């Protein structure tokens, strides 16, 4: 299992949020995972980033050890509010937000609402679906079925056909933690992929940063990159050409190489 300095809880935006802290030195980075990725599953990335950053990984509401209750509001606005209030409660400033997939959409929404405490955005393969746009390519059933299998006790070996590029440790963590993802929260988030207009948020962004996309995911296409380039020209673009949507899992070396080139530091 990945090592970390400590886990801790913060009361923000009316809910109990759990985070894991790695490193403890350097500029502060808040890592925002995807739709069914509890914080602990990002440990292998956070450990490497912690060589240069004070890394905090968030369990979104409805996931991991954060608040998860029946009827929870797990909308994009609620999660963005969690991030902004977390920064306020903690008194953090000059924070780098690194968001993957759903987490990248949360970062975009948060930064479009209030960027005062943000230094830069690292957006990793964000879904670009929305009103009047093509649907997100992964159906809701894939997530719901996976959660239900985890609740029944699926093993790492049972998950291997779904994620053949993952290491034994990564599969084991997913098998152990996927059941903590609230089906209700995941349903709301997936609906938000189609109902929330993230492009309107992109047009309001002022925070600089990086947009990293996956060459083999089908989530962000060439025409999407051109549109985002017009909406948010201050976001540098790069592509992990041989990776699917789960870029660090599919091609960890290229993921860290691209981030290292952006920061001009060695992450490999």
N, C-alpha and C positions, 0 to 999 in steps of 0.2 A: 504494500500500500504506500502511496506517496506520503512523504513527510511534510509537515508544515509547522510553523511556529506555534500557532494556536487557532482554535475556533472560538468565535464569540458571537453574541447576539446584540442587536441594536433595535430599539423601538423607534420606528419611523413610519410616517404616513398612516398611523393607526394600526400597524401590524408588527409582529416580531420577525425580524429578518436575521438570518444566520449567515455568517461569512467565515471563510478560511483565509488566514494570512500567511504569506510566504515571503521569505527574505527579510524584510524589515528595514532595508536601507535603500537610498536612491529615491528618485521621483515616485510619487504615488500613482499606482495603476489600479483601476477597478475593472475586474473582468466579469463580463455579463454573458452567461452561457445560453445555450439554445433551449428549445421547447421541452425536451426531455433529458436534460443534462444537469444533474445535481452538481454542486460545486466540486465535490471530491473527484469527479471524473475528469476535471481539468487539471489535476495535480501535476501530471507530467509536463504540461505546458507551463504552468505557474512556477514550477521549480527552476526551469531554465530562464524564464523571464526575471526571476528573483535575483539573478546574478547582477542585474542592473536596475531593478525597480523594487519598490515596496508594494508587493502584489496582494490584493484582497479579492477573493473570488466570492461572488454572491450566490446564495441559494434564492432564486426568485420565489415569491409567494406561491404556495401550492406545490413546492418542490423541496427535496432534501429535508433540512431541519428548520426551515422557515415556516411561518404560520400557514396552516392548511386546514380549513374548516368548511363544512357544507355551506354552500351559498357564497363562497368567496368571490370577490370581484377580481378576476385575473385578466382584465382587459389591458390593452396597450397603454392607455392613459393611467391606469392604476399602477402598472409596473414602472412607467416613467416617473410617476409621482413618488414611488418608493425610492428610486435612485436619487432624485433631486432632494428629497427630504433627508435621506441618508447622508448626503454630502453636507447638508445644513446642520444636522444634529451632530455630526462628527467634527464640524468645523474645518472640513477639508477644502483646499483650493488648489488650483493648478493640477487638476487630476486628468490623467489619460484614461479614457474609457475604451476598453477593448471588448467589442461585442460580436458574438458569432450568431448568425441566423436570426432567430427571434431576438436574441440579445442585441444584435446590431440594429434592429428596428427600434428597440427600446432606447438605445443610445441616440439614434437619430431623433426620435420624438422628444426625449429629454433635452437634448442640445438645442432643438428648435424652440423649446419653451423657455429655457433659462440656461445660458451658457456661461454665466459669470464665474463658476467654479471649475470650468473645464479648460484644459490646455490643448488637448487634441483628441481626435476620434480615430479608432482603428476598427473599421467595419469589415467583418469577414463574411462574405457570401450572404448578404441579407436578402431574404425573399422580396422580390419587387412586384409581387402580385398586389392587387387592389381593385377598387371599383372600376369596372369596365376593362380590366386587364386580364391577361391569360392567368389561369389558376396556378397556384403553387403546385409543383409537380409531384409532391408526396401526398397521397390521400390521407385523410384523417384516420381511416381504418388501420393504417400501418402503425400509427402511434398507439391507438386504443388497444389493438390486439397485442402489441408488445407489452404494454403496461399490465394487461390482464394475464399474460403469460408469466410476467415477473411476479405478480401477486400470487400465482399458483406455484412459484418456486422454480422457474426455469434456471438451468445451469449455464455456466460459461460455454460449455460445449454445445448446448442447445442454441446459443446465440451465434455460434461461429458461422453458420451458413448465411446469416444476415449481415455479418461484418467480417468477411474473410481476411481483410488487411490488418485487423486489430491484433494487438498482442494479447497474451493470456491474461495479463494483469488488467488491461483495459476491458476485456470481456468480463472478467470476474467482477470488477467494480460496477459495470452496467447491470450485471445479474443481481448484485447485492442492493443496488440503489434505485433501480428503475421503478420499483413498487412505491417509492416515496413521491412519485409524480402524480398529482391528483388528476384523475381523468377529467373532472369538471374543469380544472384550470387549463388543461391541454386542449380541450374542445373549444374553450373561449379563445385561446391564443390562435388556434388554427383558423377559426372563423375570422379573427382579426387580420390574418394574412390577406383575406379577401375583402374585408370591409373597411380597413383603415387605409387612408390615402397617404402613404409614406412619401410620395413624390412632392406633395405640398410641403411636407416637413423639410425635404431636401432643399427645396427652393429657398427656405428661410435660414438655412444653416450659415453660420459665419465661422464656425470652428474649423481650423485646418485639420488635415488628417490623411488617412490612407484607406482606400477601398480595395480589398483583396478578394478576388473571385476565384472560383474553382473551374478549371477548364473542362471538367467532365461531369458537372452536376446538372446542367440545364436550368439552374435557378436564375442565373444572371447571364443573359445573352449579349452578343455584340451590340445589338441595337439598344439594349438597356444601358450599356456602358456609354454609348454616345449620348443618350438622353440625360443620364446622370452627369456626364461631363459638362453639358450645357447648364444644368440646374445648379450644380455644385462644383465649379471649376477649380476650387481650392483643395479638392480631394484628389490626391495622387492615386493613380490606378495601377494595379499589377495583377497578374494571374498566376496561380499555381496550376500549371498546365496539365499535369498528370494526376491531379487530385479530384475526388468527388466532393460532395458538399461538406463532409466532415474532414476538412483539409488537414488539420494536425494529425488525425488518425491515419489518413490515407497517404500523406507525404510529409511527415514531420520535418524532415531536413529542409525541404523547399519552403515550408511555412516559416521556419525560423530564419532561413536565408533571406526571404523577402522582407520580413520584419527587420532583420539586422541591416539590410541595405537602406531601409527607410530611416532607421535611427542612427545609421553609420556607426554601429557597434557590432562586435562579434557575438552572435547568439548560438553558433554551431559548436 
